[in-house]
Amino acid sequence: MLFGVSIDLDELRHYRAIHGLPGSRGPGSVVLSAREFPVYEVALPRLLTWARALEVPLTLFAVGADMAHGPAADALRGASREGHEIGNHTLDHRYDLIRLPRAEIARQISVGCDVLERATGQRPRGFRAPGYTLSDEVLDAVEASGAEYDASVFPCPSYFAAKLAVMTKRAAGGRRSGAIVGDPRALTAPRAPYRRGPRYHERGGGLRMLPVQVTRGARLPFIGTSLVLAPAIVRRALLRGVADDACVNLELHGVEGLDASDGLSELARRQPDLSVPWREKLARLTEIVRALRAAGRRAVTHVELARAALP
């Protein structure tokens, strides 16, 4: 019985793009100022300290373009040296990745992988798509990059419906979101680790697939955002919903280590998890990790999780 904890290191410009806020940056742009990199400069040290105290190896999905910012590259390199896994979150975190020409999809994945390897000395073995949106063309490029597993499929109807509703509301208010709604067939994918089949959401004998964790039955999201916002009774119910799974992977985001007091009051009005103090968020996540450990689970990186689940 194993569990893994991953963190998507999405910086603030990606959240601004989701919410259609001024100051969101276009594809490929990097703003080299500390104010633009609180995930790497403020949140990541907090999250590494948290993981160290719990003796949990993390899997950090990083955006290649962020490595142009020296402190971000230094922080990720330090995490790699501590034994944490570095995963590929593409070069530019294009939410519209699945809509790009095949050659650009391949570039976003292969160059992202190369940049992260140069920055950290560690070749990414896993991939997570921006916004969890996948296609077979994307996964063909992931396999070509030498990755051992994908960790993008999110077979969660409630997340899909909520995302669609929020994007529709924002569009009606004249604020277009940078995010897109992906292929609804992802909702039919297995909730347990599987090998890629003829279509990415089907079973087969191909690339290892580690779906983002959902519960049995209703397939509710067992991810950081849900767990830090939910009351204790709901957190316990979500835990019961994954209790029988051989492998559990808990997906977090870098903003789990931030809150409104970190100069993010404007974004916090639209990003509810930023309204929860970061220490309280980590306390709630500590409860989850300790409960997984109490159930006899051992913490491993995602590449170890993928290899154990799908030898």
Secondary structure, DSSP 8 states (H G I E B T S, - for coil): -EEEEEEE---HHHHHHHHT-TT---TT----SGGG-HIIIIIHHHHHHHHHHHT--EEEEE-GGGGGSHHHHHHHHHHHHTT-EEEE--SS--TTGGGS-HHHHHHHHHHHHHHHHHHHS----EE--GGG---HHHHHHHHHTT-SEE------HHHHHHHHHHHHHHHHTT---S-----GGGGGS-SS-EEE-SSTTSEEEEEEE----B-STT--B-BHHHHHHS-HHHHHHHHHTTTT-SEEEEEEEGGGG--GGGT-HHHHTT-GGGGS-HHHHHHHHHHHHHHHHHTT-EE--HHHHHHHH--
